[in-house]
Amino acid sequence: MTETTEASLNDDIQRDVNDPLQKKQINLWNTIQQLGFVEIVQRVGTVVLMIALVAMVIWVMSRYYLPVQGAEPNPGSSGLAAPLLDTEDEEVEIALPEMGEPYAYGAYDDGLARLTKLHTDLPSRPRWDVTTYTVEEGDTIFGIGLKFNLKPETVMWANYHILVDNPHALKPGQELFILPVDGTYHRWHAGDGLNGVAEFFGVDVEEIINFPGNNLDAETIGDYSNPNIEADTWLIIPGGRREYISWSAPLITRETAAQASIFGPGACGAILDGPIGTGTMIWPTVERYLSGYHYSPETNHFGIDIGGRTGYAIWAIDAGVVVYSGWNNYGYGNVVVIDHGNGWQSLYAHMDYINYGCGQYVYSGDIIGGLGSTGNSSGPHLHFELRHTAYGRPNPMDWLN
């Protein structure tokens, strides 16, 4: 920079400083700097400037882009209305687009339809009343329970009058009671007491009285030992449980074979001797897949249902003697029971035919009959159970080879 130019700048600055207004501004700015308010002033100034810009944009838009009052938007437009026309001197007819069928529902042609949903999904509410269900082909106690979010035993206990604690008694066309909650269903009899009923099902009296579906009034129910409940009234027992009534053959040994006479004409008399099993048990039939029910004490099913075709061979799982051979009156159809002489008994049910009779000796692998569908059965299968004098009725899958 030349000396002439520098001198000229200094003269300009000096003239500005000599200006009274300029001096005040400089002094004010110096004061702000000394107080440390420079950053605050800058922020406030930025906000004020932004507000001013927004206000200016709004004013420009309202002045030049205000839509024609009463006109519907053109779906083909880009979203901005055309500038206002000068209509003071002459009337201008504005053509509105033709509206199609969707417009009746609040949408424009070729636009996004926002239809009114007439159906409202309400959250699920507790159910208090008993409903009914008609059994369909292929249904099981487990499947029905799952369909209504109930335990399978609840389905069994609510329908003793139909199933008699026998899951194989389930048949298409039956109309079952479906409880609103897990528990049992009790038909009130004259002479029943609330305390006794509650104790039998393992619940508190209040749970029965206070359950909304029972429609009982605690103030008018009276004496619990003789409550004001009409005979034949059905009561829901929330959380109630009971023991199953056994409908199958009991433990039948050589010494007690005659006691099985109450279970049907297949009962045998006293049997004195026979081969003793080795304790190694083979698979009892041709197929190895389960069809129908598996081992499930919760549904009073203490065996396994092995699939197959009618007439498939059924083998003795171990050596022993036949202590029951023939028809069973409680749903098993044709049955063979073998006592193995070592604490074990094996039961074969729903057989199509039987090859061995009472007192006959059998050995592992002997064909004792054919697979069938007799008794309460929904199709050909072998219902197989194991009994033991110490273990009761264990899961056969844990013992078969």
C-alpha positions in Angstrom: 0.0 0.0 0.0 1.3 3.5 -0.9 1.7 6.3 1.6 -1.0 8.3 -0.3 -3.6 5.5 0.0 -2.8 4.8 3.7 -3.2 8.5 4.5 -6.5 8.6 2.7 -7.9 5.7 4.8 -6.8 7.3 8.0 -8.6 10.5 7.0 -11.8 8.5 6.3 -11.7 6.8 9.7 -11.0 10.1 11.4 -14.0 11.7 9.7 -16.2 8.8 10.8 -15.0 9.0 14.4 -15.5 12.8 14.5 -19.2 12.1 13.5 -21.2 12.3 16.8 -23.6 9.4 15.9 -20.7 7.2 14.9 -18.9 8.0 18.2 -21.9 6.9 20.2 -22.2 3.6 18.3 -18.5 2.9 18.8 -18.7 3.8 22.5 -21.8 1.6 22.9 -20.1 -1.4 21.2 -17.0 -0.9 23.4 -19.2 -1.0 26.5 -20.9 -4.2 25.3 -17.5 -5.8 24.7 -16.3 -4.7 28.2 -19.4 -6.2 29.8 -19.0 -9.5 27.9 -22.4 -9.3 26.2 -21.2 -9.7 22.6 -22.3 -13.3 22.2 -25.8 -12.6 23.7 -26.3 -9.6 21.5 -25.3 -11.6 18.4 -27.8 -14.4 19.3 -30.6 -11.9 19.9 -29.9 -10.2 16.7 -30.0 -13.5 14.8 -33.4 -14.4 16.3 -34.8 -11.0 15.4 -33.5 -11.3 11.9 -35.1 -14.7 11.4 -38.5 -13.5 12.7 -38.3 -10.6 10.3 -37.5 -12.9 7.4 -40.4 -15.2 8.3 -42.8 -12.3 8.6 -41.7 -11.1 5.2 -42.3 -14.5 3.6 -45.7 -14.7 5.1 -46.6 -11.3 3.8 -45.4 -12.1 0.3 -47.3 -15.3 0.2 -50.5 -13.8 1.5 -50.2 -10.9 -1.0 -49.4 -12.8 -4.2 -50.4 -16.5 -3.6 -53.7 -16.4 -1.8 -55.9 -19.2 -3.3 -59.3 -18.3 -4.8 -61.9 -18.5 -2.1 -64.3 -21.3 -2.6 -62.3 -23.1 -5.2 -61.3 -26.8 -4.7 -57.7 -27.7 -5.2 -56.7 -29.1 -8.5 -55.3 -32.6 -8.0 -52.9 -32.1 -11.0 -51.3 -29.0 -9.6 -48.0 -28.9 -7.8 -49.6 -27.9 -4.5 -49.4 -24.0 -5.0 -52.4 -22.1 -6.2 -52.2 -19.7 -9.1 -51.8 -16.0 -8.4 -55.0 -14.1 -7.7 -56.7 -12.8 -10.8 -57.9 -9.2 -11.0 -61.6 -9.8 -11.0 -62.9 -6.3 -10.0 -63.8 -5.4 -13.6 -65.2 -8.7 -14.9 -66.4 -12.0 -13.5 -64.2 -14.9 -14.1 -65.7 -18.4 -14.1 -63.4 -20.9 -12.5 -63.8 -24.5 -13.8 -63.7 -27.1 -11.0 -62.4 -30.6 -11.8 -65.0 -33.3 -12.1 -65.3 -35.5 -9.1 -65.5 -39.2 -9.4 -66.8 -41.9 -7.1 -63.9 -41.8 -4.6 -64.8 -38.2 -3.9 -67.9 -39.3 -2.1 -65.6 -40.9 0.5 -63.5 -37.8 1.0 -60.8 -38.3 -1.7 -60.0 -36.7 -5.0 -59.7 -38.5 -8.3 -56.3 -39.9 -8.8 -55.4 -38.9 -5.3 -54.8 -40.7 -2.0 -58.1 -42.0 -0.7 -58.6 -41.7 3.1 -61.7 -43.9 3.6 -63.6 -44.0 6.8 -63.1 -47.3 8.6 -66.5 -48.3 9.9 -65.3 -51.3 11.9 -63.5 -50.6 15.1 -61.3 -53.3 16.7 -62.0 -53.3 20.4 -59.5 -54.8 22.9 -60.4 -58.2 24.1 -62.5 -58.2 27.2 -62.8 -60.8 30.0 -65.4 -63.5 29.2 -67.7 -64.5 32.1 -70.3 -66.8 30.5 -70.0 -70.4 29.4 -70.2 -70.9 25.7 -70.6 -74.1 23.6 -68.5 -75.6 20.9 -69.4 -78.3 18.4 -66.7 -80.9 17.9 -65.3 -81.2 14.4 -63.5 -83.9 12.6 -59.9 -84.1 13.7 -60.4 -82.2 17.0 -58.6 -83.3 20.1 -58.9 -82.2 23.7 -55.5 -80.4 23.3 -56.6 -78.6 20.2 -59.9 -77.4 21.6 -58.2 -76.2 24.8 -55.7 -74.2 22.7 -58.4 -72.7 20.5 -60.1 -71.2 23.6 -56.9 -70.5 25.6 -57.8 -73.2 28.2 -55.9 -76.1 29.7 -57.0 -79.5 28.2 -58.1 -80.7 31.6 -60.5 -77.8 31.8 -62.2 -79.1 28.7 -62.4 -82.6 30.2 -63.7 -81.4 33.6 -66.4 -79.2 32.1 -67.8 -82.1 30.0 -67.8 -85.1 32.2 -71.4 -85.8 31.3 -70.2 -86.4 27.7 -66.6 -87.6 27.9 -66.7 -89.4 31.3 -63.1 -88.5 31.8 -62.2 -90.4 28.6 -60.4 -88.3 25.9 -61.1 -91.0 23.3 -64.8 -90.4 23.8 -64.5 -87.1 21.8 -66.5 -87.4 18.6 -67.6 -85.0 15.8 -71.0 -83.4 16.4 -70.8 -83.4 20.2 -71.6 -80.0 21.8 -69.1 -79.2 24.6 -69.3 -76.6 27.4 -66.4 -74.1 27.1 -65.6 -72.3 30.4 -64.5 -68.7 30.4 -61.5 -69.5 32.7 -59.5 -72.6 33.7 -61.2 -74.7 36.3 -64.1 -77.1 36.7 -67.9 -77.0 36.2 -70.2 -78.3 38.9 -73.9 -79.0 38.7 -75.5 -78.1 42.0 -77.5 -80.8 43.8 -80.0 -80.5 46.6 -78.1 -80.9 49.8 -74.7 -79.6 48.5 -72.9 -77.2 50.7 -70.6 -74.4 49.5 -67.8 -75.3 51.9 -67.9 -78.9 50.9 -67.9 -78.1 47.1 -65.1 -75.6 47.5 -63.0 -78.1 49.5 -63.6 -80.9 47.0 -62.3 -78.7 44.1 -59.5 -77.1 46.2 -60.6 -73.5 46.1 -62.0 -70.9 48.5 -65.7 -70.4 48.9 -65.3 -66.7 48.0 -63.8 -67.6 44.6 -67.1 -69.4 43.7 -69.4 -66.7 45.1 -67.5 -63.7 43.7 -67.0 -65.0 40.1 -69.3 -62.8 37.9 -70.4 -65.7 35.7 -72.1 -67.5 38.6 -74.5 -64.6 39.3 -74.4 -65.3 43.1 -75.2 -62.6 45.6 -73.1 -62.8 48.8 -75.7 -60.9 50.8 -78.6 -63.2 50.0 -76.8 -66.6 49.6 -77.4 -67.4 53.3 -75.9 -70.2 55.2 -72.9 -71.8 53.3 -73.9 -75.2 54.5 -77.3 -74.8 53.0 -77.1 -71.9 50.6 -79.9 -70.4 48.5 -78.8 -72.0 45.3 -81.4 -73.8 43.2 -80.8 -77.5 42.3 -79.4 -78.1 38.8 -77.7 -74.7 38.7 -74.3 -75.0 37.0 -71.5 -73.2 38.8 -68.0 -72.3 37.4 -65.3 -73.2 39.9 -62.3 -70.9 38.9 -59.0 -72.7 39.4 -60.9 -75.8 40.6 -59.3 -79.3 40.2 -60.4 -82.9 40.8 -59.1 -86.4 40.4 -60.1 -88.3 37.2 -62.3 -91.2 37.4 -60.4 -94.1 35.9 -62.3 -95.8 33.0 -59.5 -98.1 31.9 -58.5 -101.5 33.2 -56.7 -101.4 36.6 -53.4 -103.1 37.4 -54.0 -106.8 36.6 -51.5 -109.3 38.0 -51.6 -113.1 37.8 -52.9 -113.2 41.4 -55.6 -110.6 40.8 -56.7 -111.3 37.3 -60.2 -112.3 38.3 -60.8 -108.9 39.8 -60.9 -107.4 36.3 -64.3 -108.9 35.6 -66.0 -105.6 36.2 -64.2 -104.2 33.1 -65.7 -106.6 30.6 -66.0 -110.1 29.3 -62.2 -110.2 28.6 -61.5 -110.8 32.2 -59.6 -114.0 33.1 -59.8 -116.2 36.2 -56.9 -116.9 38.6 -53.6 -117.7 36.8 -50.9 -119.6 38.7 -47.8 -119.4 36.6 -46.2 -118.2 33.4 -42.9 -116.9 32.0 -41.1 -114.0 33.6 -40.0 -111.1 31.5 -36.4 -109.9 31.1 -37.2 -106.3 31.7 -36.1 -105.3 28.2 -39.2 -104.1 26.3 -39.3 -103.9 22.5 -41.6 -101.6 20.4 -45.0 -103.1 20.2 -46.0 -102.6 16.5 -44.9 -101.9 13.0 -45.0 -98.0 12.9 -43.1 -95.8 15.3 -45.1 -92.5 15.0 -47.7 -91.3 17.5 -51.2 -90.7 16.1 -53.7 -88.9 18.3 -52.9 -88.6 22.0 -49.5 -88.8 23.6 -48.8 -89.6 27.3 -50.8 -86.9 29.1 -51.9 -87.4 32.7 -53.6 -84.0 32.6 -56.2 -85.4 30.3 -56.4 -88.9 32.0 -54.4 -90.4 29.1 -51.7 -92.6 30.5 -50.6 -94.3 27.3 -49.4 -93.5 23.9 -51.4 -93.8 20.6 -49.2 -95.5 17.9 -50.4 -95.0 14.4 -50.7 -97.6 11.7 -53.2 -99.5 9.5 -55.8 -101.9 10.4 -54.4 -105.4 10.8 -50.8 -104.3 11.4 -49.0 -106.8 13.7 -48.9 -106.1 17.5 -46.1 -107.8 19.4 -45.7 -108.8 23.0 -43.0 -106.4 24.3 -41.6 -109.0 26.7 -42.3 -112.5 28.0 -45.3 -113.1 30.3 -48.8 -114.5 30.6 -52.1 -113.1 29.3 -54.3 -112.0 32.2 -57.0 -110.1 30.1 -58.1 -111.0 26.6 -61.3 -109.6 25.0 -63.7 -106.8 25.1 -63.4 -103.8 27.5 -66.6 -102.0 28.5 -65.0 -98.6 29.2 -63.8 -97.6 25.7 -60.8 -99.7 25.0 -62.5 -102.1 22.7 -60.6 -105.4 22.2 -57.8 -105.5 24.8 -54.9 -107.8 25.8 -53.1 -107.3 29.1 -49.9 -109.2 29.7 -48.4 -109.7 33.2 -44.6 -110.0 32.9 -44.1 -111.4 36.4 -41.5 -108.8 37.4 -43.8 -106.0 38.5 -44.6 -104.9 34.9 -47.9 -105.3 33.0 -48.4 -104.1 29.4 -51.8 -103.2 27.9 -52.8 -103.2 24.2 -56.1 -101.6 23.2 -58.4 -101.0 20.2 -57.2 -104.2 18.6 -58.8 -105.5 15.5 -58.3 -109.2 16.4 -56.7 -111.2 19.2 -54.5 -114.2 18.8 -53.9 -115.2 22.5 -56.5 -115.9 25.2 -56.5 -116.0 29.0 -53.6 -117.8 30.6 -51.6 -118.4 27.5 -47.8 -117.9 27.6 -46.2 -115.3 25.3 -42.7 -114.3 24.5 -41.0 -111.2 23.3 -42.0 -110.6 19.7 -45.0 -112.9 19.5 -47.8 -111.5 17.4 -50.7 -111.2 19.9 -53.1 -109.6 17.5 -53.7 -106.9 14.9 -54.0 -103.1 15.1 -57.5 -101.8 14.9 -60.1 -99.2 15.8 -62.5 -100.9 18.2 -64.1 -99.2 21.2 -63.9 -95.4 21.5 -61.5 -94.8 18.7 -61.3 -92.2 15.9 -59.2 -94.3 13.6 -56.8 -97.3 13.5 -54.2 -97.0 16.1 -52.7 -99.0 19.1 -53.3 -97.5 22.5 -50.5 -98.8 24.6 -49.9 -98.5 28.3 -47.4 -99.8 30.9 -48.3 -100.5 34.5 -45.9 -101.2 37.4 -46.5 -102.2 41.0 -44.1 -99.5 42.2 -44.1 -96.9 39.4 -47.8 -96.7 38.7 -48.5 -95.8 35.1 -45.3 -94.3 33.7 -44.7 -92.9 30.2 -44.0 -95.9 27.9 -41.7 -93.7 25.8 -39.2 -93.8 28.7 -39.1 -97.7 28.7 -39.6 -99.0 25.2 -36.6 -99.8 23.0 
